[in-house]
Amino acid sequence: MIGGVQSRLRKLDIYRKLPADLTEPTTAGALISVISTIVIVILFITELQAYIEVDNSSEMFVDINRGGEQIRVNLDIEFHKFPCDILSLDVQDIMGSHVVNVEGRLIKKRIKNGKVISEEVHSNHEGHEHHNQPSIDFARIEQAFKEKEGCQIAGYIIVNKVPGNFHVSAHAFGGILHQVFQRSQISTLDLSHTINHISFGEEDDLIKIKKQFQKGVLNPLDNTKKVAQPQGGSGMMFQYYISVVPTTYVDVSGNEYYVHQFTANSNEVQTDHLPAVYFRYDLSPVTVKFLQYRESFLHFLVQICAILGGVFTIASIVDGMIHKSVVALLKKYEMGKLS
């Protein structure tokens, strides 16, 4: 019974075996075998590298308000000749609101001769109302202008996810600036500055993205330096036009990060009004998504099988052609038909 079943199974064998005494090794077959093995090893290593490496893909789709209704703006700007005592940061947006209480956390650092002499932390940073004039120490501000004291603001603010601007100026002190100018014997403000860093999104997410991805434009304004050149008592106004693109990054582990890429252009013009540095931003309705992924193990297995099968098939065909050609030539030689 068992023998009959085995006999039927043997009839289904498509990999029939030849007895050892019916096979014959050849020099050509040995060379082809060595070459085939080398080719298989090279292709296997190449495929293994592709399997281990992380690939990237990207796509675009209409923004569905991922990341919330607000945007975090990270700032680090140094004003070389603009004292902290009269520096204010204000936010406006297209909805007509002039934000009085800018959410976030900022540090003002007083700078003299390139060194930080003091700093103040402003949590939930206060903006201004034009009819409420903050008080200042005229003697200190006069001394600051005399010693060419500067100011560095660093930290972050939270803005609404609509087009608008944030600007640095002395607008909060408009009602008393004439006294400041008279006491300090100046005619305008010098807003020469260096942008150490500006980005949109959580700072921790941006750091992770820079380490894991090589895609995107996250901080193109970093290390930008502008120098004011006032003429005839007129000040210099600086304007940056920023196009913000919502961006989603998904790493190979499936973690998602919602930040914003941006591009920027700038210009500067002479003005008879109070100088300011404006950052005007607009938001794209399209979201860009960068995705990291690895090749699946099943795909890797299929590729290895294809390499083995393909190389062995081509090698057997080449070996058969060479063997038949050699046999045919030997027969002709034996029959004396070779010239």
Long-range contacts (C-beta under 8 A, 24 or more apart in sequence): 26-323, 26-326, 28-319, 28-322, 28-323, 28-326, 29-319, 29-323, 32-315, 32-318, 32-319, 32-322, 33-315, 35-315, 36-311, 36-312, 36-315, 39-311, 40-307, 40-308, 40-311, 43-307, 43-311, 44-304, 44-307, 47-300, 47-303, 47-304, 47-307, 48-300, 50-295, 51-294, 51-295, 51-297, 51-300, 52-294, 53-294, 54-252, 54-292, 54-293, 54-294, 55-292, 55-293, 55-294, 55-295, 56-213, 56-214, 56-215, 56-290, 56-291, 56-292, 56-293, 57-290, 57-291, 57-293, 58-215, 58-288, 58-289, 58-290, 58-291, 59-288, 59-289, 59-291, 60-286, 60-287, 60-288, 60-289, 61-286, 61-287, 61-289, 62-285, 62-286, 62-287, 63-246, 63-284, 63-285, 63-286, 63-287, 64-287, 65-161, 66-246, 66-248, 66-258, 66-287, 67-201, 67-246, 67-258, 67-259, 68-161, 69-160, 69-161, 70-158, 70-159, 70-160, 70-161, 71-158, 71-159, 71-160, 71-161, 71-200, 71-201, 71-244, 71-260, 72-104, 72-156, 72-157, 72-158, 72-200, 72-201, 72-202, 73-104, 73-156, 73-157, 73-158, 73-159, 73-166, 73-198, 73-199, 73-200, 74-155, 74-156, 74-197, 74-198, 74-199, 74-200, 74-201, 74-203, 74-206, 75-106, 75-153, 75-154, 75-155, 75-156, 75-157, 75-197, 75-198, 76-152, 76-153, 76-154, 76-195, 76-196, 76-197, 76-198, 77-152, 77-153, 77-154, 77-168, 77-193, 77-194, 77-195, 77-196, 77-198, 77-277, 78-111, 78-150, 78-151, 78-152, 78-193, 78-194, 78-196, 79-150, 79-151, 79-152, 79-153, 79-168, 79-191, 79-192, 79-193, 80-111, 80-148, 80-150, 80-190, 80-192, 80-193, 80-194, 81-148, 81-149, 81-150, 81-190, 81-192, 82-150, 82-151, 82-189, 82-190, 82-191, 82-193, 83-110, 83-141, 83-144, 83-145, 83-149, 83-150, 83-151, 84-108, 84-109, 84-110, 84-120, 84-144, 84-149, 84-151, 85-136, 85-137, 85-140, 85-141, 85-144, 86-136, 86-141, 86-170, 86-172, 86-173, 86-177, 86-180, 87-151, 87-153, 87-168, 87-169, 87-170, 88-127, 88-128, 88-168, 88-169, 88-170, 88-171, 88-172, 88-173, 89-125, 89-127, 89-153, 89-157, 89-166, 89-167, 89-168, 90-127, 90-128, 90-166, 90-167, 90-169, 90-171, 90-172, 91-127, 91-157, 91-159, 91-164, 91-165, 91-166, 92-164, 92-165, 92-166, 92-167, 93-159, 93-160, 93-162, 93-163, 93-164, 93-165, 94-162, 94-163, 94-164, 95-160, 95-162, 95-164, 97-160, 98-127, 99-127, 99-159, 100-126, 100-127, 100-128, 100-129, 101-125, 101-126, 101-127, 102-126, 102-127, 102-157, 102-158, 102-166, 103-157, 103-158, 104-155, 104-156, 104-157, 104-158, 105-155, 105-156, 106-153, 106-154, 106-155, 106-156, 106-157, 107-153, 107-154, 107-155, 108-151, 108-152, 108-153, 109-151, 109-152, 109-153, 109-154, 110-144, 110-149, 110-150, 110-151, 111-149, 111-150, 111-151, 111-152, 112-147, 112-148, 112-149, 112-150, 116-152, 117-149, 122-155, 125-155, 125-157, 127-172, 128-171, 128-172, 130-171, 130-172, 130-174, 133-172, 133-173, 133-174, 133-175, 133-176, 134-172, 134-173, 136-173, 136-176, 136-180, 138-179, 138-180, 138-183, 141-180, 141-183, 141-184, 142-180, 142-183, 142-184, 145-184, 145-186, 146-184, 154-196, 156-203, 161-283, 162-283, 163-281, 163-282, 163-283, 164-280, 164-281, 165-278, 165-279, 165-280, 165-281, 166-279, 166-281, 167-276, 167-277, 167-278, 167-279, 168-276, 168-277, 169-274, 169-275, 169-276, 169-277, 170-274, 171-274, 171-276, 174-274, 177-274, 187-233, 188-230, 188-233, 188-234, 188-235, 188-275, 189-235, 189-274, 189-275, 190-228, 190-230, 190-235, 190-236, 190-275, 191-228, 191-235, 191-236, 191-237, 191-238, 191-275, 191-276, 191-277, 192-226, 192-227, 192-228, 193-225, 193-226, 193-238, 193-277, 194-223, 194-224, 194-225, 194-226, 195-221, 195-222, 195-223, 195-224, 195-225, 196-222, 196-223, 197-222, 198-222, 198-279, 199-259, 200-244, 200-259, 200-260, 200-262, 201-257, 201-258, 201-259, 201-260, 202-257, 202-259, 205-249, 205-257, 205-258, 205-259, 206-259, 208-251, 208-257, 209-249, 209-257, 209-259, 212-249, 212-251, 212-292, 213-249, 213-251, 213-290, 213-292, 215-249, 215-290, 216-247, 216-249, 216-261, 216-288, 216-290, 217-261, 217-262, 217-263, 218-259, 218-261, 218-262, 220-262, 220-263, 220-264, 221-264, 224-266, 226-266, 226-268, 228-268, 228-275, 230-270, 231-270, 234-270, 234-271, 234-272, 235-270, 235-271, 235-272, 235-273, 235-274, 235-275, 236-268, 236-269, 236-270, 236-271, 236-275, 237-268, 237-269, 237-270, 237-271, 237-273, 237-275, 237-276, 237-277, 237-278, 238-266, 238-267, 238-268, 238-276, 238-277, 238-278, 239-266, 239-267, 239-268, 239-269, 239-277, 239-278, 239-280, 240-264, 240-265, 240-266, 240-277, 240-278, 240-279, 240-280, 241-265, 241-266, 241-280, 241-282, 242-279, 242-280, 242-281, 242-282, 243-281, 243-282, 243-284, 244-281, 244-282, 244-283, 244-284, 245-283, 245-284, 245-286, 245-287, 245-288, 246-283, 246-284, 246-286, 246-287, 246-288, 247-287, 247-288, 247-289, 247-290, 248-287, 248-288, 248-289, 248-290, 249-289, 249-290, 250-289, 250-290, 250-291, 250-292, 251-292, 252-292, 252-293, 252-294, 261-288
